[in-house]
């Protein structure tokens, strides 16, 4: 009985080995079939051709997009050539640069997706079944990827509403709290990259952007205060400042209109404060204010008017008088 049991085990093992050998033999026979390798070679060749053609199409379409917006930008600059401030031309250039980046990225994504699907079909992968399954899986994943969808929708509306473009100087707030302030380096559907004052890079998901303060859309205004002694003839100072304002735009290119002398703004600590308003190109008022202040100081000094310096009146009391006051 024991012998029969061992015989059955050996027979089963032998049959299993035979089946394994048969399986590997079938695989070997299929792998040695020339037609199989011919089909694989043709599929690989077709895939290489598709990838090459896709790369060429992307480059051509990207060049067409870039040339179109370049031509459009030149036409806009030509139409606005007589404007002194050039604000519209600069804004159009930044807008075009943003649209070029977004459209080129979209073209790359669409073309590579189509190529990927065609390659799968070439190798006999059931794409329709995969897409149907991906739809169900995507629906399940969508509930867990709401933030990603929110980021992309917000980025789409930021682009559609032209809230800011590449090169703009912006302040980004989230629920009233400033999270980034600086120049926009790039803007996509999901994230935006902003470079701060000290070179730091902020990478912000678009879905977290609640408030946008754009400093680059319109001309910048700066108020320049000139401190003068109360002994100065303020009417004469105003005349001198108005004389300088007439020629200020010749020496300062960032000004879009001549400075406006607003007059006496106040008297503080024994000083008369004259205020001058300057209007510059967007985000150029920082440097322009410093340069105009220097020009005004030199212009007033040439005409005998100097900037006031705060002074302190110190009295030296006689010790004997001080003691007499104390004894009383």
KOLNUFI-346405 format. One record per residue (C-alpha): residue in one letter; x, y, z. Coordinates in nm, 2 decimals. Last residue first. Layout:
// KOLNUFI-346405
<r = a, x = X, y = Y, z = Z>;
...
***
This chain:
// KOLNUFI-346405
<r = x, x = 1.42, y = 12.95, z = 4.63>;
<r = x, x = 1.74, y = 12.76, z = 4.68>;
<r = x, x = 1.70, y = 12.57, z = 4.35>;
<r = x, x = 1.66, y = 12.88, z = 4.14>;
<r = x, x = 1.97, y = 13.03, z = 4.30>;
<r = x, x = 2.16, y = 12.70, z = 4.22>;
<r = x, x = 2.06, y = 12.73, z = 3.85>;
<r = x, x = 2.16, y = 13.09, z = 3.84>;
<r = x, x = 2.49, y = 13.00, z = 3.99>;
<r = x, x = 2.54, y = 12.71, z = 3.74>;
<r = x, x = 2.47, y = 12.93, z = 3.43>;
<r = x, x = 2.24, y = 12.75, z = 3.19>;
<r = x, x = 2.38, y = 12.62, z = 2.86>;
<r = x, x = 2.10, y = 12.60, z = 2.61>;
<r = x, x = 2.07, y = 12.33, z = 2.34>;
<r = x, x = 1.85, y = 12.39, z = 2.03>;
<r = x, x = 1.84, y = 12.08, z = 1.81>;
<r = x, x = 1.86, y = 12.10, z = 1.43>;
<r = x, x = 1.69, y = 11.90, z = 1.15>;
<r = x, x = 1.86, y = 11.96, z = 0.82>;
<r = x, x = 1.65, y = 12.14, z = 0.55>;
<r = x, x = 1.73, y = 12.08, z = 0.19>;
<r = x, x = 1.90, y = 12.38, z = 0.03>;
<r = x, x = 1.77, y = 12.66, z = -0.19>;
<r = x, x = 2.04, y = 12.88, z = -0.35>;
<r = x, x = 1.93, y = 12.83, z = -0.71>;
<r = x, x = 2.19, y = 12.57, z = -0.79>;
<r = x, x = 2.10, y = 12.40, z = -0.47>;
<r = x, x = 1.73, y = 12.37, z = -0.58>;
<r = x, x = 1.83, y = 12.20, z = -0.90>;
<r = x, x = 2.07, y = 11.96, z = -0.73>;
<r = x, x = 1.81, y = 11.85, z = -0.47>;
<r = x, x = 1.55, y = 11.82, z = -0.74>;
<r = x, x = 1.78, y = 11.60, z = -0.96>;
<r = x, x = 1.86, y = 11.38, z = -0.66>;
<r = x, x = 1.49, y = 11.34, z = -0.57>;
<r = x, x = 1.42, y = 11.26, z = -0.94>;
<r = x, x = 1.68, y = 10.98, z = -0.93>;
<r = x, x = 1.55, y = 10.82, z = -0.61>;
<r = x, x = 1.19, y = 10.84, z = -0.72>;
<r = x, x = 1.27, y = 10.69, z = -1.07>;
<r = x, x = 1.44, y = 10.39, z = -0.91>;
<r = x, x = 1.14, y = 10.29, z = -0.71>;
<r = x, x = 0.88, y = 10.42, z = -0.96>;
<r = x, x = 0.97, y = 10.17, z = -1.23>;
<r = x, x = 0.70, y = 9.91, z = -1.13>;
<r = x, x = 0.47, y = 10.02, z = -1.42>;
<r = x, x = 0.59, y = 10.32, z = -1.62>;
<r = x, x = 0.62, y = 10.63, z = -1.41>;
<r = x, x = 0.40, y = 10.90, z = -1.26>;
<r = x, x = 0.56, y = 11.16, z = -1.03>;
<r = x, x = 0.39, y = 11.35, z = -0.75>;
<r = x, x = 0.58, y = 11.63, z = -0.57>;
<r = x, x = 0.52, y = 11.73, z = -0.21>;
<r = x, x = 0.67, y = 12.03, z = -0.02>;
<r = x, x = 0.74, y = 11.97, z = 0.35>;
<r = x, x = 0.81, y = 12.28, z = 0.56>;
<r = x, x = 1.03, y = 12.20, z = 0.85>;
<r = x, x = 1.01, y = 12.31, z = 1.21>;
<r = x, x = 0.94, y = 11.96, z = 1.34>;
<r = x, x = 0.67, y = 11.90, z = 1.09>;
<r = x, x = 0.49, y = 12.15, z = 0.87>;
<r = x, x = 0.27, y = 12.00, z = 0.61>;
<r = x, x = 0.20, y = 11.91, z = 0.24>;
<r = x, x = 0.29, y = 12.25, z = 0.09>;
<r = x, x = 0.24, y = 12.22, z = -0.29>;
<r = x, x = 0.12, y = 11.95, z = -0.52>;
<r = x, x = 0.40, y = 12.00, z = -0.77>;
<r = x, x = 0.32, y = 11.76, z = -1.06>;
<r = x, x = 0.60, y = 11.57, z = -1.23>;
<r = x, x = 0.58, y = 11.56, z = -1.61>;
<r = x, x = 0.41, y = 11.26, z = -1.77>;
<r = x, x = 0.51, y = 10.90, z = -1.85>;
<r = x, x = 0.84, y = 10.92, z = -1.65>;
<r = x, x = 1.07, y = 10.62, z = -1.70>;
<r = x, x = 1.29, y = 10.81, z = -1.94>;
<r = x, x = 1.42, y = 11.06, z = -1.69>;
<r = x, x = 1.64, y = 11.33, z = -1.83>;
<r = x, x = 1.40, y = 11.47, z = -2.09>;
<r = x, x = 1.10, y = 11.39, z = -1.88>;
<r = x, x = 1.22, y = 11.63, z = -1.61>;
<r = x, x = 1.23, y = 11.94, z = -1.84>;
<r = x, x = 0.91, y = 12.11, z = -1.74>;
<r = x, x = 0.91, y = 11.96, z = -1.39>;
<r = x, x = 1.24, y = 12.15, z = -1.31>;
<r = x, x = 1.07, y = 12.48, z = -1.38>;
<r = x, x = 0.77, y = 12.37, z = -1.17>;
<r = x, x = 1.01, y = 12.29, z = -0.88>;
<r = x, x = 1.17, y = 12.63, z = -0.91>;
<r = x, x = 0.83, y = 12.81, z = -0.91>;
<r = x, x = 0.73, y = 12.61, z = -0.60>;
<r = x, x = 1.05, y = 12.71, z = -0.42>;
<r = x, x = 0.98, y = 13.07, z = -0.50>;
<r = x, x = 0.63, y = 13.05, z = -0.35>;
<r = x, x = 0.78, y = 12.87, z = -0.05>;
<r = x, x = 1.02, y = 13.16, z = 0.03>;
<r = x, x = 1.26, y = 12.97, z = 0.27>;
<r = x, x = 1.27, y = 13.06, z = 0.63>;
<r = x, x = 1.06, y = 12.76, z = 0.73>;
<r = x, x = 1.35, y = 12.54, z = 0.62>;
<r = x, x = 1.27, y = 12.28, z = 0.35>;
<r = x, x = 1.20, y = 11.91, z = 0.34>;
<r = x, x = 1.11, y = 11.78, z = 0.00>;
<r = x, x = 0.86, y = 11.49, z = -0.02>;
<r = x, x = 0.83, y = 11.27, z = -0.32>;
<r = x, x = 0.50, y = 11.09, z = -0.39>;
<r = x, x = 0.51, y = 10.79, z = -0.63>;
<r = x, x = 0.25, y = 10.67, z = -0.88>;
<r = x, x = 0.30, y = 10.36, z = -1.09>;
<r = x, x = 0.13, y = 10.32, z = -1.44>;
<r = x, x = -0.11, y = 10.04, z = -1.48>;
<r = x, x = -0.11, y = 9.66, z = -1.51>;
<r = x, x = 0.22, y = 9.59, z = -1.34>;
<r = x, x = 0.13, y = 9.61, z = -0.97>;
<r = x, x = -0.11, y = 9.32, z = -0.98>;
<r = x, x = -0.27, y = 9.24, z = -0.65>;
<r = x, x = -0.42, y = 8.88, z = -0.67>;
<r = x, x = -0.66, y = 8.74, z = -0.41>;
<r = x, x = -0.77, y = 8.38, z = -0.35>;
<r = x, x = -0.48, y = 8.18, z = -0.49>;
<r = x, x = -0.47, y = 7.84, z = -0.32>;
<r = x, x = -0.61, y = 7.66, z = -0.63>;
<r = x, x = -0.33, y = 7.79, z = -0.84>;
<r = x, x = -0.08, y = 7.58, z = -0.66>;
<r = x, x = 0.21, y = 7.82, z = -0.56>;
<r = x, x = 0.58, y = 7.76, z = -0.63>;
<r = x, x = 0.76, y = 8.06, z = -0.46>;
<r = x, x = 1.13, y = 8.10, z = -0.56>;
<r = x, x = 1.36, y = 8.31, z = -0.34>;
<r = x, x = 1.57, y = 8.57, z = -0.53>;
<r = x, x = 1.58, y = 8.82, z = -0.25>;
<r = x, x = 1.29, y = 9.03, z = -0.37>;
<r = x, x = 1.07, y = 8.72, z = -0.45>;
<r = x, x = 1.05, y = 8.51, z = -0.77>;
<r = x, x = 0.70, y = 8.37, z = -0.85>;
<r = x, x = 0.62, y = 8.03, z = -1.01>;
<r = x, x = 0.26, y = 7.95, z = -1.08>;
<r = x, x = 0.11, y = 7.60, z = -1.05>;
<r = x, x = -0.17, y = 7.39, z = -1.21>;
<r = x, x = -0.27, y = 7.56, z = -1.54>;
<r = x, x = 0.07, y = 7.72, z = -1.59>;
<r = x, x = 0.23, y = 8.05, z = -1.51>;
<r = x, x = 0.60, y = 8.13, z = -1.53>;
<r = x, x = 0.85, y = 8.37, z = -1.37>;
<r = x, x = 0.59, y = 8.60, z = -1.21>;
<r = x, x = 0.79, y = 8.88, z = -1.03>;
<r = x, x = 0.75, y = 8.92, z = -0.66>;
<r = x, x = 0.52, y = 8.88, z = -0.36>;
<r = x, x = 0.42, y = 8.54, z = -0.22>;
<r = x, x = 0.20, y = 8.40, z = 0.06>;
<r = x, x = 0.02, y = 8.72, z = 0.18>;
<r = x, x = -0.26, y = 8.64, z = 0.42>;
<r = x, x = -0.61, y = 8.76, z = 0.34>;
<r = x, x = -0.76, y = 8.42, z = 0.28>;
<r = x, x = -0.46, y = 8.33, z = 0.05>;
<r = x, x = -0.29, y = 8.64, z = -0.09>;
<r = x, x = -0.06, y = 8.67, z = -0.39>;
<r = x, x = 0.12, y = 9.00, z = -0.45>;
<r = x, x = 0.22, y = 9.06, z = -0.81>;
<r = x, x = 0.50, y = 9.20, z = -1.03>;
<r = x, x = 0.42, y = 9.09, z = -1.39>;
<r = x, x = 0.68, y = 8.92, z = -1.60>;
<r = x, x = 0.47, y = 8.62, z = -1.71>;
<r = x, x = 0.11, y = 8.73, z = -1.70>;
<r = x, x = -0.15, y = 8.83, z = -1.44>;
<r = x, x = -0.53, y = 8.84, z = -1.39>;
<r = x, x = -0.59, y = 8.79, z = -1.76>;
<r = x, x = -0.95, y = 8.66, z = -1.71>;
<r = x, x = -0.89, y = 8.35, z = -1.92>;
<r = x, x = -0.55, y = 8.28, z = -1.78>;
<r = x, x = -0.66, y = 8.32, z = -1.42>;
<r = x, x = -0.97, y = 8.12, z = -1.52>;
<r = x, x = -0.77, y = 7.83, z = -1.65>;
<r = x, x = -0.54, y = 7.84, z = -1.35>;
<r = x, x = -0.83, y = 7.82, z = -1.11>;
<r = x, x = -0.97, y = 7.52, z = -1.31>;
<r = x, x = -0.63, y = 7.35, z = -1.30>;
<r = x, x = -0.58, y = 7.40, z = -0.93>;
<r = x, x = -0.93, y = 7.29, z = -0.84>;
<r = x, x = -0.89, y = 6.97, z = -1.04>;
<r = x, x = -0.57, y = 6.90, z = -0.85>;
<r = x, x = -0.73, y = 6.98, z = -0.52>;
<r = x, x = -1.02, y = 6.75, z = -0.60>;
<r = x, x = -0.78, y = 6.46, z = -0.65>;
<r = x, x = -0.94, y = 6.21, z = -0.41>;
<r = x, x = -1.29, y = 6.23, z = -0.57>;
<r = x, x = -1.13, y = 6.22, z = -0.91>;
<r = x, x = -0.95, y = 5.90, z = -0.83>;
<r = x, x = -1.28, y = 5.71, z = -0.83>;
<r = x, x = -1.40, y = 5.88, z = -1.15>;
<r = x, x = -1.06, y = 5.81, z = -1.30>;
<r = x, x = -1.08, y = 5.44, z = -1.22>;
<r = x, x = -1.42, y = 5.42, z = -1.40>;
<r = x, x = -1.29, y = 5.62, z = -1.69>;
<r = x, x = -0.96, y = 5.42, z = -1.69>;
<r = x, x = -1.16, y = 5.10, z = -1.73>;
<r = x, x = -1.33, y = 5.24, z = -2.04>;
<r = x, x = -1.00, y = 5.38, z = -2.17>;
<r = x, x = -0.83, y = 5.04, z = -2.11>;
<r = x, x = -1.10, y = 4.86, z = -2.29>;
<r = x, x = -1.09, y = 5.09, z = -2.59>;
<r = x, x = -0.71, y = 5.07, z = -2.59>;
<r = x, x = -0.70, y = 4.69, z = -2.63>;
<r = x, x = -0.32, y = 4.65, z = -2.66>;
<r = x, x = -0.22, y = 4.50, z = -3.00>;
<r = x, x = 0.13, y = 4.64, z = -3.02>;
<r = x, x = 0.02, y = 4.89, z = -3.28>;
<r = x, x = -0.28, y = 4.99, z = -3.07>;
<r = x, x = -0.05, y = 5.08, z = -2.78>;
<r = x, x = 0.16, y = 5.29, z = -3.01>;
<r = x, x = -0.15, y = 5.48, z = -3.14>;
<r = x, x = -0.25, y = 5.56, z = -2.78>;
<r = x, x = 0.09, y = 5.69, z = -2.69>;
<r = x, x = 0.11, y = 5.90, z = -3.01>;
<r = x, x = -0.23, y = 6.06, z = -2.93>;
<r = x, x = -0.12, y = 6.14, z = -2.57>;
<r = x, x = 0.21, y = 6.28, z = -2.70>;
<r = x, x = 0.03, y = 6.51, z = -2.94>;
<r = x, x = -0.22, y = 6.64, z = -2.68>;
<r = x, x = 0.04, y = 6.70, z = -2.41>;
<r = x, x = 0.28, y = 6.88, z = -2.64>;
<r = x, x = 0.01, y = 7.10, z = -2.78>;
<r = x, x = -0.10, y = 7.20, z = -2.43>;
<r = x, x = 0.25, y = 7.29, z = -2.33>;
<r = x, x = 0.29, y = 7.50, z = -2.64>;
<r = x, x = -0.04, y = 7.67, z = -2.58>;
<r = x, x = 0.05, y = 7.76, z = -2.22>;
<r = x, x = 0.40, y = 7.89, z = -2.29>;
<r = x, x = 0.28, y = 8.10, z = -2.59>;
<r = x, x = -0.01, y = 8.24, z = -2.40>;
<r = x, x = 0.22, y = 8.37, z = -2.13>;
<r = x, x = 0.46, y = 8.53, z = -2.37>;
<r = x, x = 0.17, y = 8.69, z = -2.56>;
<r = x, x = 0.04, y = 8.85, z = -2.24>;
<r = x, x = 0.39, y = 8.98, z = -2.15>;
<r = x, x = 0.42, y = 9.13, z = -2.49>;
<r = x, x = 0.07, y = 9.28, z = -2.48>;
<r = x, x = 0.15, y = 9.44, z = -2.15>;
<r = x, x = 0.46, y = 9.60, z = -2.29>;
<r = x, x = 0.28, y = 9.73, z = -2.59>;
<r = x, x = 0.00, y = 9.87, z = -2.39>;
<r = x, x = 0.23, y = 10.06, z = -2.16>;
<r = x, x = 0.44, y = 10.22, z = -2.43>;
<r = x, x = 0.45, y = 10.54, z = -2.23>;
<r = x, x = 0.50, y = 10.77, z = -2.52>;
<r = x, x = 0.23, y = 10.65, z = -2.75>;
<r = x, x = 0.30, y = 10.70, z = -3.12>;
<r = x, x = 0.41, y = 10.35, z = -3.17>;
<r = x, x = 0.08, y = 10.20, z = -3.06>;
<r = x, x = -0.02, y = 10.05, z = -3.40>;
<r = x, x = 0.34, y = 9.95, z = -3.46>;
<r = x, x = 0.37, y = 9.79, z = -3.12>;
<r = x, x = 0.04, y = 9.60, z = -3.18>;
<r = x, x = 0.16, y = 9.48, z = -3.52>;
<r = x, x = 0.49, y = 9.37, z = -3.37>;
<r = x, x = 0.31, y = 9.18, z = -3.09>;
<r = x, x = 0.08, y = 9.00, z = -3.35>;
<r = x, x = 0.38, y = 8.90, z = -3.56>;
<r = x, x = 0.55, y = 8.76, z = -3.25>;
<r = x, x = 0.22, y = 8.59, z = -3.14>;
<r = x, x = 0.20, y = 8.41, z = -3.48>;
<r = x, x = 0.57, y = 8.33, z = -3.49>;
<r = x, x = 0.56, y = 8.16, z = -3.15>;
<r = x, x = 0.25, y = 7.96, z = -3.24>;
<r = x, x = 0.39, y = 7.85, z = -3.57>;
<r = x, x = 0.72, y = 7.76, z = -3.41>;
<r = x, x = 0.54, y = 7.55, z = -3.15>;
<r = x, x = 0.34, y = 7.38, z = -3.43>;
<r = x, x = 0.65, y = 7.30, z = -3.62>;
<r = x, x = 0.84, y = 7.17, z = -3.31>;
<r = x, x = 0.54, y = 6.96, z = -3.19>;
<r = x, x = 0.49, y = 6.82, z = -3.54>;
<r = x, x = 0.86, y = 6.72, z = -3.57>;
<r = x, x = 0.86, y = 6.55, z = -3.23>;
<r = x, x = 0.54, y = 6.37, z = -3.32>;
<r = x, x = 0.69, y = 6.25, z = -3.65>;
<r = x, x = 0.99, y = 6.11, z = -3.47>;
<r = x, x = 0.77, y = 5.94, z = -3.20>;
<r = x, x = 0.55, y = 5.79, z = -3.47>;
<r = x, x = 0.84, y = 5.67, z = -3.68>;
<r = x, x = 0.99, y = 5.50, z = -3.37>;
<r = x, x = 0.65, y = 5.34, z = -3.29>;
<r = x, x = 0.62, y = 5.21, z = -3.65>;
<r = x, x = 0.97, y = 5.06, z = -3.63>;
<r = x, x = 0.88, y = 4.89, z = -3.30>;
<r = x, x = 0.56, y = 4.75, z = -3.45>;
<r = x, x = 0.74, y = 4.64, z = -3.77>;
<r = x, x = 1.01, y = 4.46, z = -3.56>;
<r = x, x = 0.75, y = 4.30, z = -3.34>;
<r = x, x = 0.56, y = 4.17, z = -3.65>;
<r = x, x = 0.88, y = 4.04, z = -3.80>;
<r = x, x = 0.97, y = 3.88, z = -3.48>;
<r = x, x = 0.64, y = 3.69, z = -3.46>;
<r = x, x = 0.67, y = 3.59, z = -3.83>;
<r = x, x = 1.01, y = 3.44, z = -3.77>;
<r = x, x = 0.86, y = 3.19, z = -3.51>;
<r = x, x = 1.14, y = 3.10, z = -3.27>;
<r = x, x = 0.96, y = 3.27, z = -2.98>;
<r = x, x = 0.65, y = 3.07, z = -3.05>;
<r = x, x = 0.84, y = 2.74, z = -3.05>;
<r = x, x = 1.02, y = 2.83, z = -2.73>;
<r = x, x = 0.70, y = 2.92, z = -2.56>;
<r = x, x = 0.54, y = 2.59, z = -2.67>;
<r = x, x = 0.84, y = 2.40, z = -2.54>;
<r = x, x = 0.82, y = 2.59, z = -2.21>;
<r = x, x = 0.46, y = 2.48, z = -2.16>;
<r = x, x = 0.54, y = 2.12, z = -2.27>;
<r = x, x = 0.83, y = 2.10, z = -2.02>;
<r = x, x = 0.61, y = 2.23, z = -1.75>;
<r = x, x = 0.34, y = 1.97, z = -1.84>;
<r = x, x = 0.60, y = 1.69, z = -1.84>;
<r = x, x = 0.73, y = 1.80, z = -1.51>;
<r = x, x = 0.38, y = 1.80, z = -1.37>;
<r = x, x = 0.32, y = 1.45, z = -1.51>;
<r = x, x = 0.64, y = 1.32, z = -1.35>;
<r = x, x = 0.54, y = 1.47, z = -1.02>;
<r = x, x = 0.20, y = 1.31, z = -1.04>;
<r = x, x = 0.35, y = 0.97, z = -1.13>;
<r = x, x = 0.61, y = 1.00, z = -0.85>;
<r = x, x = 0.33, y = 1.07, z = -0.60>;
<r = x, x = 0.12, y = 0.79, z = -0.73>;
<r = x, x = 0.41, y = 0.54, z = -0.71>;
<r = x, x = 0.48, y = 0.65, z = -0.35>;
<r = x, x = 0.12, y = 0.57, z = -0.26>;
<r = x, x = 0.14, y = 0.23, z = -0.44>;
<r = x, x = 0.45, y = 0.14, z = -0.24>;
<r = x, x = 0.29, y = 0.23, z = 0.08>;
<r = x, x = 0.00, y = 0.00, z = 0.00>;
***
